[in-house]
Amino acid sequence: MRVAVVGGGISGLVAAYRLRAALGERAELVLVEGAERVGGTLRTVEIAGDPVDLGAEAFVGRRPEIPALMRELGIADQLVHPAGKRPLIWSGGVARPLPERTLMGIPAEAEAVAGLVDPETMARIAAEPERPLRWERGGDVAVGALVAQRFGEQVVRRSVDPLLGGVYAGTADTIGVRAALPTLAAALDAGSASLTEAVRTALPPQSDTPVFGGIRDGYRVLLDALRAAADAKVETATAATRLTRDGAGWRLDPVGPVDAVVLAAPAPATADLLREVAPAAADLAAGIELASSAVVALALPRDTPLPDNSGILVATGEPLRAKAFTLSSRKWPHLAAREVALVRASFGRFGDAAPLSWSDDDLVAAAVDDLATVTGAPIRPVAAVVQRWPGGLPQYGPGHTERIAALRDTLADLPGLALAGAYLDGVGVPACAASGTAAATRIAAHLVGDE
């Protein structure tokens, strides 16, 4: 049997690995990737002689997918955890501690955002439970619209936007409650009388388990292990251009006839490939918008006086060009031992891709100037690397979960075809890995059932 996987990001690599495990050596697996390397928006490079991630640099450690994969692949010794330091928020020209007792920046009580918002906003949050809440069970709205209506605009711009911007490279105005904050939507559906009550219900329980995990020598360790274990024929710099039915199977250009296909490409590329075989599904996938961003990694002298925090998030409306800084050498103990201090600066949000058009020198200069502003420290990099991510993050707008459910429904009767990727059920690495596993399970069940 012959199976094609379109897309060599973490979703596609996990799908190929799971297919190999399920189908064994008898299966011919072909993975095609339009870029010149696999990994998608995960990339590890050398800076000052050591590996540094220029895409995601952490994963949600309370989800099981990545630690389980690392154990399976024999690289569990690479698992690391952050130092437990909290980030700052830069708002009003001042760095303040990230509020506690919030759900993605939405406070559970007024005291959580004390000092970050004005007294009038504090009073509005405190009085919110007294105001009637209108929520349509099963409905969806933008996070920003809900929070602004209940708590005020300052909470959105100074507390919620910085956190959602880090996850989706968007703002609270472009992200839907149901997809981004499912526990909050569930609490509202269950009849919470106020947003305050819903947030308190949705907050995760206290736990000693680290919230995040990472890979000591970068994501390339996981990518390389997956590629080796999948034992697929990998064709990089090769774009899949057309997908059609071919008898009981499929034809994927330029791969040729295959028994099954996993589409693990970004939503626009998936939409293009679905156009002939499932036009309604193609329209649904094409409606998912993407945000672009850029990352500047700086290596600084080790004694640079950086704050003892994991990072600095920038509130919306501040006169800075960067949207966030990860103080990597403060955040990760294994990086603190290196000969240089490492910082990552992030640029770009949904609707503002301008930073991607700046030159490398301009991006580095912006990162240096803004970092000096928010830290008050002299910033003199000894090395810098720029990475652009055009269309790197899908936007989970209001109605996203319904869109994905409809997309899957339209493909349910097409045997031997499965989807995977960051636009489906979560943009994080664990969610992408889960989507690859689900796609491989669907394909394996179809192929083994046909024997």
N, C-alpha and C positions, 0 to 999 in steps of 0.2 A: 504494500500500500504506500501511497505517496501523499504527503501532507505539506502544504505551504503555510508559512507564517509570514505575514506582512507586517514589518515593523520590528526593529531590533532594540527597542527600549526595554525597560525592566519587565513590562507586561508581556512582550513578545518572547523574551528570553525565558521567563518563567513558564510560559505556555509550551515552548519547545522542550524545556527540561521535563515538564510533567508528561508531555506526549511521549518522550523517549522512555520514561519510566513505565508508562502504561502500555505502550505498544512494543517495546523491546527493539532488538536489532533488526527485525524484519521490516520496520518502517523506514522509508526514505523521507527525511525531514529536510525541507529547503526553507531557509529564512532569508528574506530579501529586505534590505534596508537602503533607503534612498541616500542617506548620508554616507560619508566615507568611513564611519566607524559605528560600532554598536554602542548602546547605552542611552540613546535619546537625550533627555535632559539631565542625565547623571554623567558627570565627567570628572575624572581625577587627573591632575597635572602635577608636575614637580615645581615647587617654588622654594628657592634657597636650599635646594637639595633634598627636600622632603615632600611627600604627597599631600595635596590639598584638594578638597572637593570644590568644584565651581558650580555645581548644581545643588540639589538637596545635600545637606550635610548631616542630617539626622532623620530618624523615623520615630513614630509613636511607639514607645517601648511597651505600652500596655496592650498592644495588639500582638498576636502570636506569630504572624506570618514570617517576618524577617528573622527573628531568633530561631524559629523552626527550620527555615531554609539554611541558615548558617550551620546548624547542627547536622542537617542532612548532608551538606556539602563538605563537612569536615573543616570548617573555618570558624567554629564557635569561639576559638581563642582570640578572634579579632573583635569580638563584641566589647564596646566601651560605653560608658555612661557619662553624662555631664557632671560638673562639679556641684550643681545644685544652686548656683548663683542666679539671682533674678535680673531681668532686664530693666532698663529705664525707659521712660517716655519723654521725648523732647517736645515740649508744648509751651508756647508763650515765651520762647527763648530761655527756658529753664529745663534741666533734666530732673525728672521726678521718678520715684519708684513706680514700677508697674502695679496697678491696683490689684489687691487680692480680693477673694470672694467675688469673682466675676466669671461669667461664662462668655468666652471670646470677647472680653471687654465689657459685657453687659453686667452692670452691678447688681448684687443681691440686696444691697442696702445703700443708702446715701453715703455712709461713712467710707465705703469702699473707694470712692473717687474723691474723697476730701483732698483739697489742694489742687486737684486737676481741673475742676469746674468751679464756676462762681457760686456764691451763696444762693442766688435765685434758682439755679439748676439743682443744687442740693435740696432745697425746699421742695422743688417739684418732684424729685425722686422720692423723698420721704412721704409726700402726700399721694403718690401714685396709687397705692392700694385703695384709696377712697374713691377713685374715679371709676365709673363703669368701663369694662373692657369689652370691646366688640371683636370677636374672633370667630371666623367661620371654620367649623370643624372640617379638617381635610383641606383647608385652603392654604394659600401661600402668598407672602408679600416679601418685598425686599427687607433685609435686616434693618437697613437705615431708616426706612419709612416707619417700621414698627417702633424702633427705639426712639427716634426723634419725636414721634407722636406721644409716647408715654413718658420719656425722660428728658427730652430736649436735644437740640442739635449739638451742643457741646459734648455730650456723652458720645455721640456718633463720631465726631471728628477727632476727639482727643483720646478716646479709649477704645472704641470698636474698630474704626478704620485702620489704626496701626497694626492690630492683630490680624484682621482679615486680609490686609494688604500683604502681610507676610506669607499667608497661606495661598492666596489666589492671585496675587498681584492685581487685585481689584480694590473696590471700596464697598462699604456697606450698602451703597445704592445699587450695586450690580449683582449682589449675592442674595439668594433666597433663603428664608428661614428654614424651610423644610429640608433642603439638601445640605446646608452648611451646619445647621444646629438641630439635628433630628430629635434629640432629647427635649429641647425647648418646644419644638412643634408638638411632640407627644404630650407634654405637660399642658400646653394650651388646648389641645384636642380633648384632653381629659377633664377640662372644665376649670382650670386655674382662674381665679377671680381677678387676677392682676398680673402684669408682667413681672412684678417683684416676686409674687408667689411662684410663677412658672420658672423663673431663674433659680430660685432656691430648690425647687423640686428637681430641676435638670442638672444641678451641679453634681459632678461625680463625687462619690464618697471619698473620704480621706484614705490615703494608701501610702505605704512605705515603698511601693514599687516605683522605680524611676519612671518619670513620664516619658522620657526620650532615650533613645539609644543611638549609637553610631558605630562606624567601622574604623578601626584604628588606622589602617593604611588606605582608607578611602573606598568609595563604592566600586572602584575598579576590581577590588578583590572579589566581591560578590559577582560582578559582571563576568569576570574571567572564569570563575568557578562554574557559573551557570552555562556559559558557552561551551566549556569543556565537557560538562556532564550531559548536555543536550546532544552533543555529537551530531549536529546538523550541518548541512552544507550552507555556509553563510556567504551571501553575495552582497557586499556593500557597494555603495555608489550605483545601486540598481533600483530604479523606481518601478513598482507595480503599476501598470498603466490601464489594464482592463480586466474585468471579471465577468465571465459568462457561464451559463450552464453547458455541460458537455456530457450528454447522456445522463447517467446516474450520478456523475461527478461534476467537476468544474474545470474551467480553463482559465488560468491566470497568466496574463502576458506580463513579462517575457518568460515565465517559468514553464508554461505548457500545461498539459492535462494533469490534474491532481484529483485525489479522492475526497479531499476535504481542505478547508481553508480557515485559518484564524486571521481575522483582520485586527491587528494590534497597532494600527497607525493612528495619528491624531484624527479628530472628528472630520475636518475638511477632506483629508485624503480618503478616509473611509467612505464619506459621502460620494466622492467621485467614483470609487470602485463599486458602490452599490447602485449606481444610477441606472444601469441596464437591467439588473436582476431584481431590484426592489426599489423602485422610484420613490414610494412613500417613505421607506426607511431612509433613503438618501436625503429627502427633504428634512426629516427630523434631525439627522446628524449634521446637516449643513447649517441648521439654525443655532448650533452651539458656537458661541463666540469665544475668541481666544485673546489672551493678554500677552504682551511681550515685555521682556525685562532684560536687564544687563547686570552682571556681577563684576566687581573689581576686587580682586584679592591683593592685599598689601602685606608685604613683609617689612616690619619695622625693627629698629634696634630693640633688643630685649628689654632695655631699661626705660622704654617709652612709658611715661606715667599715665596709663589708661585707667579708667574706673574699674573697680573690683566688681564688675557686673558681667552678665553673659552677653549683653548687647544693648543697643539703643534704638528704639522704635521712634519714628518721626510722625507726629500728628499731622493731619491734613491741614493745609493752609500755611504751614511754616515756610519761611523764605529760604529753604534749603532745596538742593536738587536731589540728594539721596533720600530714599524712603526708610532705610533701616541700615544699621550696622550690626554685624555679629562680631563680638570681641572673642574670637575663636580661642585665643590662648588663655583667656579667663574662663571661657565656657567649658573647655575640654581639658582635663588634667594631662592627658597624653600629649597634647599640643603645648602645654605650658613648659614641658621639659626641653623644648627645642631651643635652638640658638637665636631665633628671632621671635618677635611677637607678631601674630597673624590676626588680621582684621579683614572682614568681607563687607563691602558696601554694595547695597542693592539699589537699582534705579528702575524706573518705569512702572506704570500702572495701566490698567485697562483704559483705553481711550487716549492714552498719552504714550506713544511709542517713540517720541522725539529722542530720548537718550540713546536709542539704538543707532541713530544717524550721526551721533557725535563721533569724533575720532577717538582712538584709544588714548591719545595724550589728553584730550579734553575730559574724558571720563575719569582718568586717573587724577587729573587736577581737581575736578569737582569732588571726588572722593576725599582727597587730601584736605581741601579747604573746608568741606563740611565736617569731616572728622575733627579737625582742629577746633571748629566752632563748638561742637557739642561736648568735647572733652576738655577744652582749654589747654591741651597739650601740644607741644611742637611735633608736627608729623613730618618725618623725613624718611620716606620709604627707601629701603635698599633693593627692593624688587617689587614688581607689580605685574599682574596678569589680568586681562580683560576677557570676559566671556559674554557674548550676546545670546539671548534665547528668544528669537522671533517666534511668536505664537506658541510660547512654551507652556502656558497654563490655561486650561478651559475655564470659562466662567459659569458657575453654578447659579444661574439666574432664577427668579421666581418661576415655579412650574417645572423645574429641571427633573425632579423625580418622576413626574407624570410623563414628560417627554421620553425619558429613558425606558419607562415601562411600555410606552407605545412603540418605541423603536424595537424593543425585544419582541413584542407581540407580532409586529409585522414580519419578523424573521423566523417566527416559531415553526413555520411550515417549510422552511428551506433546510433540508438535512445536509449535514456536512459543512455548515457555515457557522462560525461563532465570532463574537466580538470580545475585545479586551482593550483596556486603556484607561487613561486618567480622566476621560470625560464621562465615564459611566457611574461609578459608585464612590468616588473619592480621588483627590489629586495626590494624596500621600503615597509613599513607596509601598507600605503594607497593603493599601487598597488596590494599587496597581498589580501587586503580586497576586492578590486574591482574585482579581479579574482574569489574570493569566491562567491560574489554576482552574477557575470555573470554565473558561473557554476550552481548555484541554480536556476537562472531564466530559463536556458535551461532545466533543469530537471523538474521543475514545469510545464513549458509549455508542455513538452512531456506527463507528467502524467495526468494533467488536460485535455489535449486534447484527451486523450484516453478514458475519461469517457463517 
